[in-house]
Amino acid sequence: MSDRRLVVISAGLSQPSSTRLLADRLTEATLAELAARGHTAHVEVVELRDLAHAVVDATLTGFPTGALADAIAAITAADGIIAVTPIYSASYSGLFKSFVDILDKDALAGVPVLLGATGGTPRHSLAIDFALRPLFGYLHADVTGTSVFAATDDWAGAGGDQANPLPERIRRAGRELAETVADREPSAPVGLYDAVPSFEQLLGGA
């Protein structure tokens, strides 16, 4: 039986996408490291592309429903999160930010989070440090020291970071997340109505 729960958030807009590919590789590395420490894990993947319309609706109404509500409930109960977004205009995608905006302000507090991003060229890698980390720091998430950016050349194996190749970065990041998750007590099971907003939330502001 799984004793840890991982939620993988992939904000890729194409199908298939390099963002999902990176998310899958990070998940594989984390699961391998957890297994080496005697832990099994249940993995739930949240593809934001499939929830885009629901995210907009929830932004307008303040009330997530259906698959989106299920995804938020899974995140709330996660022992660890892998969050990967494409980088556009030097920052995370608009869909990724809109999804994060509808999470409860305490949903990620203290939760181990591994950040990943994809982009066309290595110059976009700085967006992890000046955009993604501050966002998750604001939400009080426990962000791993190593994040992973994958440019197009990293996948092709030509012109990438030869001194610090992508597979090694992925292994190191997975190891750090697994260590953090393994050291924590498992999260409590999610209640049936945990994702349902209170009356105060429904009536309170924008």
Residue pairs with C-beta under 8 A, 6 or more apart in sequence:
1 40
2 40
2 41
2 42
3 39
3 40
3 41
3 186
4 34
4 39
4 40
4 41
4 42
4 79
4 80
4 181
4 182
4 186
5 41
5 42
5 44
5 74
5 77
5 78
5 79
5 80
5 186
5 187
6 27
6 30
6 31
6 41
6 42
6 43
6 44
6 78
6 79
6 80
6 81
6 82
6 181
7 43
7 44
7 45
7 46
7 71
7 74
7 75
7 78
7 80
7 81
7 82
8 23
8 24
8 26
8 27
8 43
8 44
8 45
8 46
8 81
8 82
8 83
8 84
9 23
9 46
9 48
9 75
9 81
9 82
9 83
9 84
9 96
9 99
10 17
10 19
10 20
10 23
10 45
10 46
10 47
10 48
10 49
10 84
11 19
11 48
11 49
11 83
11 84
11 85
11 86
11 92
11 93
11 95
11 96
11 99
12 18
12 19
12 20
12 23
12 47
12 49
12 84
12 86
12 118
13 49
13 86
13 93
13 95
15 49
17 49
17 86
17 118
18 86
18 118
18 150
18 152
18 155
19 84
19 85
19 86
19 116
19 118
20 47
20 84
21 155
22 84
22 116
22 118
22 148
22 150
22 170
23 45
23 82
23 84
23 116
25 170
26 82
26 84
26 114
26 116
26 148
26 170
26 173
26 174
26 177
27 43
27 45
27 82
28 174
29 170
29 171
29 173
29 174
29 175
30 41
30 80
30 82
30 114
30 174
30 177
30 178
30 181
31 41
31 43
31 174
32 174
33 174
33 175
33 177
33 178
33 179
34 40
34 41
34 178
34 181
34 182
36 178
37 178
37 179
37 182
39 178
39 181
39 182
41 79
41 181
44 71
44 74
46 71
46 74
46 75
48 55
48 95
48 96
48 99
49 95
50 67
51 67
51 68
51 71
51 99
52 95
54 64
54 65
54 66
54 67
54 68
55 68
55 95
55 98
55 99
55 102
56 98
57 65
58 64
58 65
58 68
58 102
59 98
59 101
59 102
62 102
62 197
62 201
62 202
63 197
63 202
64 72
64 102
64 195
69 195
69 196
70 195
72 102
72 103
72 104
72 107
72 195
73 190
73 194
73 195
74 190
75 81
75 103
75 107
75 108
76 104
76 107
76 190
76 194
76 195
77 187
77 188
77 189
77 190
77 194
78 111
78 187
79 111
79 112
79 181
79 184
79 186
79 187
80 111
80 112
80 113
80 114
80 177
80 180
80 181
81 108
81 111
81 112
81 113
81 114
81 141
82 113
82 114
82 116
82 177
83 96
83 113
83 114
83 115
83 116
83 132
83 136
84 115
84 116
84 117
84 118
85 92
85 93
85 96
85 116
85 117
85 118
85 132
86 93
86 117
86 118
86 119
87 93
87 117
87 118
87 119
87 124
87 127
87 149
88 94
90 124
90 126
90 127
90 131
91 127
91 131
92 117
92 127
92 131
92 132
92 135
97 135
100 135
100 139
103 139
105 139
106 140
107 139
108 136
108 139
108 140
108 141
109 139
109 140
109 141
110 140
110 141
110 142
111 141
111 142
112 141
112 142
112 144
112 177
112 180
112 181
112 184
113 136
113 141
113 142
113 143
113 144
114 143
114 144
114 146
114 147
114 148
114 173
114 174
114 176
114 177
115 128
115 132
115 133
115 136
115 143
115 144
115 147
115 148
116 147
116 148
116 149
116 150
116 173
117 124
117 125
117 127
117 128
117 132
117 147
117 148
117 149
117 150
118 149
118 150
118 151
119 125
119 127
119 149
119 150
119 151
119 152
120 151
120 152
121 151
121 152
121 153
122 149
122 151
122 153
122 160
122 161
124 149
124 151
125 149
125 151
127 149
128 147
128 149
129 147
132 147
133 143
133 147
136 143
137 143
142 180
144 173
144 176
144 177
144 180
145 176
146 169
146 172
146 173
146 176
147 173
148 166
148 169
148 170
148 173
150 166
151 160
153 159
153 160
154 160
154 161
154 165
154 166
155 166
160 166
161 169
